[in-house]
Amino acid sequence: QLELEKFITHQLPFSEINKAFDLMLKGEGLRCIVNMEG
């Protein structure tokens, strides 16, 4: 069984979705979770 929680590098509110894309494009975010409530 693969523990996916270990691969989550950032959790951001929806208002910061552009930051999540920037982190991924820079290679600084393996998996960014975007909270749709924020």
N, C-alpha and C positions, 0 to 999 in steps of 0.2 A: 504494500500500500504506500502510495506517494503522499507525503505530507506537504500540501501546497502552501500552507501558511508560512513555511520557511522561505518561500520565494517572493513573498509580498514585501516590497521595499518601501513603498509609500502609500499612504491613505490620504486622499485630498477631497475637499468638498467640490461639488460641481462648479462652483464659481471659480475654481482654480484649474479647470480642465486644460487650459493652455499650458500651464506649468507642468502638468502630467505628461503632455506630449513632448515638451522641451526636455524633460528628464529622460524620457525614452530615446529621443533622437540623439542625445548626448551620450547615451549608454550608461547613464547614472541610475536608471530605474529599470529593474528587471521586470517587475510587475507592479503597476500602479492601480490601486483601487480608487474609483471615483464614486463618492457617496452622492447619490442623486437628491438627497434631502438638503444638502448644503448649498 
